[in-house]
Amino acid sequence: MPPLEPMARGRPVISTRAQAIREVLADAAFFVPFRDPGAIADAAESLLRQPSLRADLAARGLEHAAQFSWEKAAEATLAVYRELTG
């Protein structure tokens, strides 16, 4: 959920390509290789220099983050508990 917080506020997100995070963020983030400070710096520079890229990621992030909520997470967790307990 932490990377979704800036998305929900209209901020572009730079994230690593870790599989679980990539699944959550879908195509709404700027992905860089894991543990590559140079790639993070390059991504940040790209976002600073390209307002259209920054705006596109911000818009996609807002739309994507709207699919998630703590209420939905709680409901899904409760459904799993109910399924496991019969």
C-alpha positions in Angstrom: 0.0 0.0 0.0 2.8 2.6 0.6 3.5 3.3 -3.1 -0.2 3.8 -3.7 -0.4 6.7 -1.2 1.5 9.2 -3.4 -0.4 7.9 -6.4 -3.7 8.7 -4.6 -2.4 12.3 -4.2 -1.6 12.7 -7.8 2.2 12.2 -7.5 4.2 10.2 -10.0 5.9 7.1 -8.4 9.3 5.7 -9.1 9.6 2.1 -8.0 11.7 -1.0 -8.3 10.7 -3.8 -10.6 10.1 -6.2 -7.7 7.4 -8.6 -8.8 4.9 -8.0 -5.9 5.2 -4.2 -6.2 4.9 -4.4 -10.0 1.7 -6.3 -9.6 0.2 -3.7 -7.3 1.3 -0.6 -9.3 0.6 -2.1 -12.8 1.5 0.4 -15.5 1.0 3.5 -13.3 4.7 3.9 -12.1 8.1 4.5 -13.5 10.0 1.3 -12.9 13.7 1.0 -12.3 16.0 -2.0 -11.6 16.3 -3.0 -7.9 19.2 -1.4 -6.0 20.3 0.8 -8.9 20.7 4.4 -7.5 21.8 5.6 -11.0 18.5 4.4 -12.5 16.5 6.1 -9.7 18.4 9.3 -10.3 17.8 9.0 -14.1 14.1 8.4 -13.5 13.8 11.4 -11.3 15.5 13.5 -13.8 13.2 12.3 -16.6 10.2 13.2 -14.5 11.6 16.6 -13.7 12.5 17.4 -17.4 9.4 15.9 -19.0 6.2 17.5 -17.7 4.1 15.4 -20.0 5.6 12.2 -18.6 5.1 13.5 -15.1 1.5 14.4 -15.8 0.7 11.1 -17.5 2.1 9.1 -14.6 0.2 11.2 -12.1 -3.1 10.8 -14.0 -2.6 7.0 -14.4 -1.6 6.8 -10.7 -4.7 8.6 -9.5 -6.9 6.3 -11.6 -5.1 3.2 -10.5 -5.0 4.1 -6.8 -8.7 4.6 -6.8 -9.1 0.8 -7.2 -7.6 0.3 -3.7 -8.9 1.1 -0.2 -8.4 -0.1 3.3 -12.1 -1.1 3.3 -11.6 -3.3 0.3 -8.4 -4.8 1.8 -10.3 -5.6 5.1 -13.2 -7.1 3.2 -10.8 -9.3 1.2 -9.0 -10.4 4.3 -12.3 -11.2 6.1 -13.3 -13.3 3.0 -10.1 -15.3 3.3 -10.7 -15.9 7.0 -14.3 -17.0 6.4 -13.2 -19.4 3.6 -10.5 -20.9 5.8 -12.8 -21.4 8.8 -15.6 -22.9 6.7 
